[in-house]
Structures are given as structure tokens and as C-alpha cells.
Amino acid sequence: MIINHRSAFAAATIAALFAFAPSSANAKSSCGGASWYALTSKTASGERMNPTRLTAAHKTLPFGTKLKVTNARSGKSVVVRINDRGPFIRGRVLDLSKAAAQNIGMIRSGHAKVCYEIIS
């Protein structure tokens, strides 16, 4: 059996994030489900949703908070800015813009397990 060391490292890193991630919405990092959306209506912050920008919705984080979001399966990451509220589906922690979802490889499935950390 051939083992790709980069894949093994990424899997171990993501497993560690899932094992130690706090469950509080105001914690510095967390893991859970994410989905994506591509509307052009106004967001809860008052700005117009733009599917081509790297933005996300979170239930409680302040608008303008920047997060590094990592797809648990692929290991791909993207930095997004919180500008909306949601998601409103149990088990989901983020709704990503279409551009952000595309960056981490979750367009086709529509949802993915992700971990995020607050970076500013």
C-alpha cells in the first residue's frame, strides 16, 4: 500500500482539529457542516450578497470577522469574511458564498464538513 505523506499529514491535522474543537459558537475555532449559497439579496449586515466574493454567514460571530475555513475531506482552505447570519439547519456552522465553496471544493456536493478558525 502506497501512502501519500501530504495526505496523511492533512488527515491527521484535520482529525486533531475535530478532536479538540470547542463547540461554542464564540470559540476561536470550531468544526461542523457547511453549505453554500449564491443569492444576490441583502445580507443581515446590510450589504448586497455577491456570490463571487469570499464571504460567509455565521449565527453569532460579529460582521467583519475573518475566518480560515478548511474542508475536512480535501484539506483545502479559504479565508472568508462574515457578512450574514445563518445557517439555519441543524449541524451546520457556516453558509459560504459560492466563490468560497468553490475554493475548497464543495460546489458539487453542496455541503461539507469544515473546520474554521478566527484569524481577525
N, CA, C and O atoms as a GROMACS GRO file, in nm:
protein
  480
    1MET      N    1   0.084  -0.118   0.000
    1MET     CA    2   0.000   0.000   0.000
    1MET      C    3   0.089   0.125   0.000
    1MET      O    4   0.181   0.134   0.081
    2ILE      N    5   0.062   0.219  -0.089
    2ILE     CA    6   0.139   0.342  -0.100
    2ILE      C    7   0.068   0.450  -0.021
    2ILE      O    8  -0.053   0.470  -0.036
    3ILE      N    9   0.143   0.521   0.064
    3ILE     CA   10   0.085   0.627   0.145
    3ILE      C   11   0.142   0.760   0.098
    3ILE      O   12   0.263   0.778   0.089
    4ASN      N   13   0.054   0.852   0.067
    4ASN     CA   14   0.092   0.987   0.032
    4ASN      C   15   0.111   1.063   0.162
    4ASN      O   16   0.015   1.084   0.236
    5HIS      N   17   0.233   1.104   0.193
    5HIS     CA   18   0.264   1.167   0.321
    5HIS      C   19   0.192   1.299   0.340
    5HIS      O   20   0.154   1.333   0.453
    6ARG      N   21   0.172   1.376   0.233
    6ARG     CA   22   0.098   1.503   0.246
    6ARG      C   23  -0.046   1.476   0.282
    6ARG      O   24  -0.103   1.546   0.366
    7SER      N   25  -0.107   1.375   0.221
    7SER     CA   26  -0.245   1.340   0.252
    7SER      C   27  -0.256   1.288   0.394
    7SER      O   28  -0.352   1.321   0.465
    8ALA      N   29  -0.160   1.208   0.436
    8ALA     CA   30  -0.162   1.156   0.572
    8ALA      C   31  -0.148   1.268   0.673
    8ALA      O   32  -0.216   1.268   0.775
    9PHE      N   33  -0.060   1.366   0.645
    9PHE     CA   34  -0.043   1.479   0.735
    9PHE      C   35  -0.171   1.562   0.741
    9PHE      O   36  -0.214   1.601   0.849
   10ALA      N   37  -0.231   1.589   0.624
   10ALA     CA   38  -0.355   1.668   0.621
   10ALA      C   39  -0.466   1.597   0.698
   10ALA      O   40  -0.539   1.661   0.774
   11ALA      N   41  -0.478   1.467   0.680
   11ALA     CA   42  -0.581   1.391   0.752
   11ALA      C   43  -0.558   1.395   0.902
   11ALA      O   44  -0.653   1.409   0.979
   12ALA      N   45  -0.433   1.382   0.945
   12ALA     CA   46  -0.401   1.385   1.088
   12ALA      C   47  -0.430   1.523   1.146
   12ALA      O   48  -0.480   1.534   1.258
   13THR      N   49  -0.396   1.628   1.072
   13THR     CA   50  -0.422   1.764   1.118
   13THR      C   51  -0.570   1.789   1.133
   13THR      O   52  -0.614   1.845   1.234
   14ILE      N   53  -0.648   1.748   1.035
   14ILE     CA   54  -0.792   1.770   1.040
   14ILE      C   55  -0.855   1.686   1.150
   14ILE      O   56  -0.945   1.733   1.219
   15ALA      N   57  -0.808   1.562   1.168
   15ALA     CA   58  -0.859   1.478   1.277
   15ALA      C   59  -0.833   1.544   1.411
   15ALA      O   60  -0.917   1.539   1.500
   16ALA      N   61  -0.716   1.605   1.426
   16ALA     CA   62  -0.684   1.673   1.552
   16ALA      C   63  -0.776   1.792   1.573
   16ALA      O   64  -0.819   1.818   1.686
   17LEU      N   65  -0.806   1.865   1.467
   17LEU     CA   66  -0.897   1.979   1.479
   17LEU      C   67  -1.035   1.934   1.524
   17LEU      O   68  -1.096   1.996   1.611
   18PHE      N   69  -1.084   1.824   1.465
   18PHE     CA   70  -1.215   1.773   1.505
   18PHE      C   71  -1.214   1.725   1.649
   18PHE      O   72  -1.313   1.744   1.721
   19ALA      N   73  -1.107   1.665   1.693
   19ALA     CA   74  -1.100   1.609   1.827
   19ALA      C   75  -1.097   1.717   1.935
   19ALA      O   76  -1.151   1.696   2.044
   20PHE      N   77  -1.036   1.832   1.907
   20PHE     CA   78  -1.018   1.932   2.010
   20PHE      C   79  -1.097   2.060   1.986
   20PHE      O   80  -1.080   2.157   2.060
   21ALA      N   81  -1.181   2.063   1.884
   21ALA     CA   82  -1.254   2.186   1.852
   21ALA      C   83  -1.361   2.215   1.956
   21ALA      O   84  -1.442   2.128   1.988
   22PRO      N   85  -1.363   2.337   2.009
   22PRO     CA   86  -1.467   2.374   2.103
   22PRO      C   87  -1.602   2.379   2.034
   22PRO      O   88  -1.608   2.405   1.913
   23SER      N   89  -1.709   2.357   2.105
   23SER     CA   90  -1.841   2.356   2.044
   23SER      C   91  -1.909   2.492   2.052
   23SER      O   92  -2.010   2.513   1.985
   24SER      N   93  -1.857   2.585   2.132
   24SER     CA   94  -1.917   2.716   2.148
   24SER      C   95  -1.905   2.796   2.020
   24SER      O   96  -1.802   2.793   1.953
   25ALA      N   97  -2.013   2.870   1.986
   25ALA     CA   98  -2.013   2.950   1.865
   25ALA      C   99  -1.915   3.067   1.875
   25ALA      O  100  -1.871   3.118   1.772
   26ASN      N  101  -1.880   3.110   1.996
   26ASN     CA  102  -1.788   3.222   2.012
   26ASN      C  103  -1.645   3.176   2.035
   26ASN      O  104  -1.559   3.259   2.066
   27ALA      N  105  -1.617   3.050   2.020
   27ALA     CA  106  -1.482   2.998   2.038
   27ALA      C  107  -1.394   3.044   1.922
   27ALA      O  108  -1.445   3.089   1.819
   28LYS      N  109  -1.263   3.034   1.938
   28LYS     CA  110  -1.170   3.075   1.833
   28LYS      C  111  -1.168   2.979   1.716
   28LYS      O  112  -1.127   3.017   1.606
   29SER      N  113  -1.212   2.855   1.736
   29SER     CA  114  -1.220   2.758   1.627
   29SER      C  115  -1.336   2.664   1.653
   29SER      O  116  -1.382   2.648   1.766
   30SER      N  117  -1.383   2.602   1.546
   30SER     CA  118  -1.494   2.509   1.557
   30SER      C  119  -1.501   2.424   1.430
   30SER      O  120  -1.442   2.459   1.328
   31CYS      N  121  -1.574   2.315   1.438
   31CYS     CA  122  -1.595   2.228   1.323
   31CYS      C  123  -1.743   2.195   1.312
   31CYS      O  124  -1.817   2.200   1.410
   32GLY      N  125  -1.785   2.163   1.192
   32GLY     CA  126  -1.923   2.124   1.168
   32GLY      C  127  -1.952   2.125   1.019
   32GLY      O  128  -1.860   2.127   0.937
   33GLY      N  129  -2.078   2.123   0.987
   33GLY     CA  130  -2.118   2.122   0.847
   33GLY      C  131  -2.121   2.263   0.789
   33GLY      O  132  -2.142   2.361   0.860
   34ALA      N  133  -2.101   2.271   0.659
   34ALA     CA  134  -2.113   2.397   0.586
   34ALA      C  135  -2.187   2.370   0.457
   34ALA      O  136  -2.178   2.262   0.399
   35SER      N  137  -2.260   2.471   0.412
   35SER     CA  138  -2.326   2.466   0.282
   35SER      C  139  -2.289   2.597   0.210
   35SER      O  140  -2.218   2.680   0.266
   36TRP      N  141  -2.337   2.613   0.088
   36TRP     CA  142  -2.308   2.736   0.016
   36TRP      C  143  -2.434   2.792  -0.047
   36TRP      O  144  -2.531   2.720  -0.069
   37TYR      N  145  -2.429   2.922  -0.074
   37TYR     CA  146  -2.543   2.988  -0.138
   37TYR      C  147  -2.494   3.096  -0.231
   37TYR      O  148  -2.383   3.146  -0.217
   38ALA      N  149  -2.579   3.133  -0.328
   38ALA     CA  150  -2.539   3.229  -0.431
   38ALA      C  151  -2.652   3.326  -0.462
   38ALA      O  152  -2.683   3.351  -0.578
   39LEU      N  153  -2.715   3.378  -0.358
   39LEU     CA  154  -2.821   3.476  -0.378
   39LEU      C  155  -2.761   3.613  -0.404
   39LEU      O  156  -2.641   3.632  -0.389
   40THR      N  157  -2.844   3.709  -0.443
   40THR     CA  158  -2.796   3.846  -0.460
   40THR      C  159  -2.879   3.942  -0.376
   40THR      O  160  -2.881   4.062  -0.403
   41SER      N  161  -2.948   3.890  -0.275
   41SER     CA  162  -3.029   3.974  -0.188
   41SER      C  163  -2.940   4.041  -0.084
   41SER      O  164  -2.820   4.014  -0.077
   42LYS      N  165  -3.000   4.129  -0.002
   42LYS     CA  166  -2.924   4.194   0.104
   42LYS      C  167  -2.894   4.095   0.215
   42LYS      O  168  -2.978   4.011   0.249
   43THR      N  169  -2.775   4.106   0.271
   43THR     CA  170  -2.735   4.022   0.383
   43THR      C  171  -2.780   4.088   0.513
   43THR      O  172  -2.827   4.202   0.512
   44ALA      N  173  -2.765   4.017   0.623
   44ALA     CA  174  -2.803   4.071   0.753
   44ALA      C  175  -2.717   4.192   0.791
   44ALA      O  176  -2.760   4.274   0.872
   45SER      N  177  -2.598   4.204   0.733
   45SER     CA  178  -2.512   4.319   0.761
   45SER      C  179  -2.554   4.443   0.682
   45SER      O  180  -2.504   4.553   0.707
   46GLY      N  181  -2.645   4.425   0.587
   46GLY     CA  182  -2.693   4.536   0.506
   46GLY      C  183  -2.629   4.545   0.368
   46GLY      O  184  -2.677   4.619   0.282
   47GLU      N  185  -2.522   4.471   0.346
   47GLU     CA  186  -2.460   4.474   0.214
   47GLU      C  187  -2.527   4.372   0.122
   47GLU      O  188  -2.589   4.276   0.168
   48ARG      N  189  -2.513   4.394  -0.006
   48ARG     CA  190  -2.570   4.302  -0.104
   48ARG      C  191  -2.481   4.178  -0.113
   48ARG      O  192  -2.359   4.189  -0.119
   49MET      N  193  -2.544   4.060  -0.112
   49MET     CA  194  -2.471   3.934  -0.126
   49MET      C  195  -2.411   3.927  -0.265
   49MET      O  196  -2.480   3.951  -0.365
   50ASN      N  197  -2.283   3.895  -0.272
   50ASN     CA  198  -2.215   3.881  -0.400
   50ASN      C  199  -2.151   3.742  -0.402
   50ASN      O  200  -2.052   3.720  -0.331
   51PRO      N  201  -2.204   3.649  -0.481
   51PRO     CA  202  -2.153   3.512  -0.484
   51PRO      C  203  -2.007   3.500  -0.527
   51PRO      O  204  -1.946   3.395  -0.506
   52THR      N  205  -1.950   3.606  -0.587
   52THR     CA  206  -1.812   3.599  -0.632
   52THR      C  207  -1.712   3.645  -0.525
   52THR      O  208  -1.591   3.635  -0.545
   53ARG      N  209  -1.762   3.694  -0.413
   53ARG     CA  210  -1.674   3.737  -0.304
   53ARG      C  211  -1.657   3.625  -0.201
   53ARG      O  212  -1.742   3.536  -0.192
   54LEU      N  213  -1.550   3.631  -0.126
   54LEU     CA  214  -1.520   3.528  -0.025
   54LEU      C  215  -1.583   3.568   0.108
   54LEU      O  216  -1.517   3.625   0.195
   55THR      N  217  -1.712   3.537   0.121
   55THR     CA  218  -1.789   3.574   0.240
   55THR      C  219  -1.860   3.451   0.295
   55THR      O  220  -1.863   3.345   0.233
   56ALA      N  221  -1.918   3.469   0.416
   56ALA     CA  222  -1.988   3.358   0.481
   56ALA      C  223  -2.091   3.412   0.579
   56ALA      O  224  -2.086   3.528   0.621
   57ALA      N  225  -2.183   3.324   0.614
   57ALA     CA  226  -2.283   3.352   0.717
   57ALA      C  227  -2.252   3.267   0.839
   57ALA      O  228  -2.218   3.149   0.827
   58HIS      N  229  -2.264   3.327   0.957
   58HIS     CA  230  -2.248   3.258   1.085
   58HIS      C  231  -2.356   3.310   1.178
   58HIS      O  232  -2.397   3.425   1.167
   59LYS      N  233  -2.401   3.226   1.269
   59LYS     CA  234  -2.512   3.265   1.357
   59LYS      C  235  -2.478   3.380   1.450
   59LYS      O  236  -2.563   3.466   1.473
   60THR      N  237  -2.356   3.383   1.506
   60THR     CA  238  -2.328   3.481   1.611
   60THR      C  239  -2.200   3.562   1.596
   60THR      O  240  -2.188   3.666   1.661
   61LEU      N  241  -2.106   3.521   1.515
   61LEU     CA  242  -1.980   3.596   1.504
   61LEU      C  243  -2.006   3.737   1.451
   61LEU      O  244  -2.093   3.755   1.365
   62PRO      N  245  -1.932   3.836   1.500
   62PRO     CA  246  -1.952   3.973   1.454
   62PRO      C  247  -1.926   3.988   1.303
   62PRO      O  248  -1.840   3.920   1.247
   63PHE      N  249  -2.003   4.077   1.240
   63PHE     CA  250  -1.980   4.105   1.099
   63PHE      C  251  -1.838   4.159   1.083
   63PHE      O  252  -1.790   4.236   1.166
   64GLY      N  253  -1.772   4.117   0.977
   64GLY     CA  254  -1.635   4.158   0.950
   64GLY      C  255  -1.531   4.061   1.002
   64GLY      O  256  -1.413   4.072   0.966
   65THR      N  257  -1.571   3.966   1.086
   65THR     CA  258  -1.477   3.866   1.137
   65THR      C  259  -1.422   3.786   1.020
   65THR      O  260  -1.498   3.744   0.932
   66LYS      N  261  -1.292   3.763   1.018
   66LYS     CA  262  -1.231   3.681   0.913
   66LYS      C  263  -1.200   3.544   0.968
   66LYS      O  264  -1.148   3.529   1.078
   67LEU      N  265  -1.233   3.442   0.889
   67LEU     CA  266  -1.214   3.303   0.927
   67LEU      C  267  -1.131   3.231   0.822
   67LEU      O  268  -1.143   3.258   0.702
   68LYS      N  269  -1.047   3.140   0.867
   68LYS     CA  270  -0.982   3.045   0.777
   68LYS      C  271  -1.067   2.919   0.784
   68LYS      O  272  -1.078   2.857   0.890
   69VAL      N  273  -1.126   2.881   0.672
   69VAL     CA  274  -1.216   2.766   0.664
   69VAL      C  275  -1.146   2.655   0.588
   69VAL      O  276  -1.096   2.677   0.477
   70THR      N  277  -1.141   2.534   0.647
   70THR     CA  278  -1.074   2.420   0.585
   70THR      C  279  -1.173   2.307   0.562
   70THR      O  280  -1.243   2.265   0.655
   71ASN      N  281  -1.178   2.258   0.440
   71ASN     CA  282  -1.260   2.142   0.406
   71ASN      C  283  -1.193   2.019   0.469
   71ASN      O  284  -1.078   1.989   0.437
   72ALA      N  285  -1.264   1.950   0.557
   72ALA     CA  286  -1.206   1.836   0.629
   72ALA      C  287  -1.168   1.722   0.536
   72ALA      O  288  -1.075   1.647   0.566
   73ARG      N  289  -1.235   1.708   0.426
   73ARG     CA  290  -1.206   1.598   0.334
   73ARG      C  291  -1.088   1.626   0.242
   73ARG      O  292  -1.001   1.542   0.223
   74SER      N  293  -1.087   1.746   0.186
   74SER     CA  294  -0.982   1.779   0.088
   74SER      C  295  -0.860   1.847   0.149
   74SER      O  296  -0.752   1.844   0.091
   75GLY      N  297  -0.877   1.908   0.264
   75GLY     CA  298  -0.768   1.983   0.325
   75GLY      C  299  -0.750   2.122   0.266
   75GLY      O  300  -0.662   2.196   0.310
   76LYS      N  301  -0.831   2.160   0.168
   76LYS     CA  302  -0.822   2.293   0.106
   76LYS      C  303  -0.881   2.398   0.199
   76LYS      O  304  -0.979   2.373   0.269
   77SER      N  305  -0.818   2.517   0.199
   77SER     CA  306  -0.862   2.625   0.287
   77SER      C  307  -0.891   2.752   0.208
   77SER      O  308  -0.842   2.771   0.097
   78VAL      N  309  -0.972   2.839   0.271
   78VAL     CA  310  -1.003   2.969   0.215
   78VAL      C  311  -1.028   3.065   0.332
   78VAL      O  312  -1.075   3.024   0.438
   79VAL      N  313  -0.996   3.192   0.311
   79VAL     CA  314  -1.025   3.294   0.412
   79VAL      C  315  -1.151   3.368   0.369
   79VAL      O  316  -1.160   3.416   0.256
   80VAL      N  317  -1.249   3.376   0.460
   80VAL     CA  318  -1.376   3.442   0.432
   80VAL      C  319  -1.403   3.549   0.536
   80VAL      O  320  -1.343   3.551   0.644
   81ARG      N  321  -1.494   3.640   0.503
   81ARG     CA  322  -1.538   3.746   0.593
   81ARG      C  323  -1.685   3.723   0.626
   81ARG      O  324  -1.766   3.699   0.536
   82ILE      N  325  -1.721   3.731   0.753
   82ILE     CA  326  -1.861   3.714   0.793
   82ILE      C  327  -1.939   3.840   0.759
   82ILE      O  328  -1.905   3.949   0.803
   83ASN      N  329  -2.046   3.823   0.680
   83ASN     CA  330  -2.130   3.937   0.645
   83ASN      C  331  -2.279   3.904   0.649
   83ASN      O  332  -2.362   3.984   0.607
   84ASP      N  333  -2.314   3.785   0.701
   84ASP     CA  334  -2.455   3.744   0.702
   84ASP      C  335  -2.481   3.653   0.821
   84ASP      O  336  -2.387   3.608   0.887
   85ARG      N  337  -2.607   3.625   0.849
   85ARG     CA  338  -2.647   3.534   0.956
   85ARG      C  339  -2.698   3.403   0.897
   85ARG      O  340  -2.756   3.401   0.788
   86GLY      N  341  -2.676   3.297   0.967
   86GLY     CA  342  -2.714   3.163   0.926
   86GLY      C  343  -2.598   3.071   0.957
   86GLY      O  344  -2.502   3.116   1.020
   87PRO      N  345  -2.600   2.950   0.920
   87PRO     CA  346  -2.710   2.875   0.856
   87PRO      C  347  -2.817   2.840   0.960
   87PRO      O  348  -2.794   2.848   1.081
   88PHE      N  349  -2.930   2.801   0.911
   88PHE     CA  350  -3.043   2.768   0.998
   88PHE      C  351  -3.082   2.622   0.986
   88PHE      O  352  -3.198   2.586   1.002
   89ILE      N  353  -2.983   2.538   0.958
   89ILE     CA  354  -3.002   2.393   0.950
   89ILE      C  355  -2.915   2.329   1.058
   89ILE      O  356  -2.796   2.359   1.067
   90ARG      N  357  -2.973   2.243   1.139
   90ARG     CA  358  -2.902   2.179   1.249
   90ARG      C  359  -2.773   2.112   1.201
   90ARG      O  360  -2.771   2.044   1.098
   91GLY      N  361  -2.666   2.131   1.277
   91GLY     CA  362  -2.538   2.069   1.245
   91GLY      C  363  -2.449   2.151   1.154
   91GLY      O  364  -2.332   2.117   1.135
   92ARG      N  365  -2.502   2.257   1.096
   92ARG     CA  366  -2.422   2.341   1.007
   92ARG      C  367  -2.372   2.463   1.083
   92ARG      O  368  -2.446   2.524   1.160
   93VAL      N  369  -2.246   2.497   1.062
   93VAL     CA  370  -2.185   2.609   1.132
   93VAL      C  371  -2.162   2.730   1.041
   93VAL      O  372  -2.148   2.842   1.090
   94LEU      N  373  -2.157   2.709   0.909
   94LEU     CA  374  -2.133   2.817   0.814
   94LEU      C  375  -2.214   2.797   0.687
   94LEU      O  376  -2.240   2.684   0.645
   95ASP      N  377  -2.254   2.908   0.629
   95ASP     CA  378  -2.301   2.912   0.491
   95ASP      C  379  -2.197   2.993   0.416
   95ASP      O  380  -2.172   3.108   0.450
   96LEU      N  381  -2.136   2.935   0.314
   96LEU     CA  382  -2.031   3.001   0.238
   96LEU      C  383  -2.085   3.058   0.108
   96LEU      O  384  -2.182   3.006   0.052
   97SER      N  385  -2.022   3.164   0.059
   97SER     CA  386  -2.054   3.214  -0.074
   97SER      C  387  -2.011   3.108  -0.175
   97SER      O  388  -1.930   3.020  -0.144
   98LYS      N  389  -2.065   3.118  -0.295
   98LYS     CA  390  -2.029   3.021  -0.399
   98LYS      C  391  -1.878   3.023  -0.426
   98LYS      O  392  -1.818   2.918  -0.445
   99ALA      N  393  -1.818   3.141  -0.430
   99ALA     CA  394  -1.674   3.152  -0.457
   99ALA      C  395  -1.593   3.083  -0.348
   99ALA      O  396  -1.496   3.013  -0.378
  100ALA      N  397  -1.631   3.101  -0.222
  100ALA     CA  398  -1.559   3.037  -0.112
  100ALA      C  399  -1.574   2.886  -0.120
  100ALA      O  400  -1.477   2.812  -0.101
  101ALA      N  401  -1.696   2.839  -0.149
  101ALA     CA  402  -1.720   2.695  -0.161
  101ALA      C  403  -1.639   2.636  -0.275
  101ALA      O  404  -1.588   2.524  -0.265
  102GLN      N  405  -1.628   2.710  -0.384
  102GLN     CA  406  -1.551   2.664  -0.499
  102GLN      C  407  -1.402   2.650  -0.462
  102GLN      O  408  -1.336   2.555  -0.505
  103ASN      N  409  -1.351   2.743  -0.383
  103ASN     CA  410  -1.211   2.740  -0.342
  103ASN      C  411  -1.176   2.616  -0.260
  103ASN      O  412  -1.063   2.568  -0.267
  104ILE      N  413  -1.271   2.563  -0.183
  104ILE     CA  414  -1.242   2.445  -0.100
  104ILE      C  415  -1.302   2.316  -0.155
  104ILE      O  416  -1.298   2.213  -0.089
  105GLY      N  417  -1.357   2.324  -0.276
  105GLY     CA  418  -1.401   2.204  -0.346
  105GLY      C  419  -1.530   2.142  -0.296
  105GLY      O  420  -1.540   2.020  -0.285
  106MET      N  421  -1.631   2.225  -0.266
  106MET     CA  422  -1.757   2.168  -0.218
  106MET      C  423  -1.879   2.211  -0.300
  106MET      O  424  -1.993   2.200  -0.254
  107ILE      N  425  -1.855   2.259  -0.420
  107ILE     CA  426  -1.968   2.302  -0.506
  107ILE      C  427  -2.056   2.183  -0.544
  107ILE      O  428  -2.178   2.189  -0.527
  108ARG      N  429  -1.997   2.078  -0.593
  108ARG     CA  430  -2.075   1.964  -0.642
  108ARG      C  431  -2.162   1.901  -0.534
  108ARG      O  432  -2.280   1.874  -0.556
  109SER      N  433  -2.104   1.879  -0.416
  109SER     CA  434  -2.180   1.813  -0.309
  109SER      C  435  -2.280   1.908  -0.244
  109SER      O  436  -2.384   1.863  -0.194
  110GLY      N  437  -2.251   2.038  -0.244
  110GLY     CA  438  -2.341   2.135  -0.183
  110GLY      C  439  -2.317   2.155  -0.034
  110GLY      O  440  -2.362   2.254   0.024
  111HIS      N  441  -2.248   2.062   0.027
  111HIS     CA  442  -2.218   2.072   0.170
  111HIS      C  443  -2.093   1.993   0.200
  111HIS      O  444  -2.053   1.905   0.123
  112ALA      N  445  -2.029   2.024   0.313
  112ALA     CA  446  -1.906   1.955   0.352
  112ALA      C  447  -1.882   1.974   0.500
  112ALA      O  448  -1.933   2.068   0.560
  113LYS      N  449  -1.804   1.885   0.556
  113LYS     CA  450  -1.753   1.903   0.693
  113LYS      C  451  -1.638   2.001   0.684
  113LYS      O  452  -1.547   1.982   0.602
  114VAL      N  453  -1.640   2.105   0.768
  114VAL     CA  454  -1.532   2.202   0.768
  114VAL      C  455  -1.489   2.232   0.911
  114VAL      O  456  -1.562   2.208   1.007
  115CYS      N  457  -1.369   2.283   0.924
  115CYS     CA  458  -1.321   2.341   1.048
  115CYS      C  459  -1.286   2.485   1.015
  115CYS      O  460  -1.238   2.515   0.906
  116TYR      N  461  -1.309   2.575   1.112
  116TYR     CA  462  -1.270   2.712   1.090
  116TYR      C  463  -1.200   2.766   1.214
  116TYR      O  464  -1.219   2.719   1.326
  117GLU      N  465  -1.116   2.868   1.189
  117GLU     CA  466  -1.051   2.938   1.298
  117GLU      C  467  -1.059   3.087   1.270
  117GLU      O  468  -1.047   3.131   1.156
  118ILE      N  469  -1.080   3.164   1.376
  118ILE     CA  470  -1.086   3.309   1.362
  118ILE      C  471  -0.944   3.360   1.344
  118ILE      O  472  -0.854   3.327   1.421
  119ILE      N  473  -0.924   3.441   1.240
  119ILE     CA  474  -0.791   3.498   1.217
  119ILE      C  475  -0.788   3.648   1.243
  119ILE      O  476  -0.680   3.704   1.263
  120SER      N  477  -0.902   3.714   1.242
  120SER     CA  478  -0.910   3.856   1.281
  120SER      C  479  -1.054   3.902   1.287
  120SER      O  480  -1.080   4.018   1.318
   0.00000   0.00000   0.00000
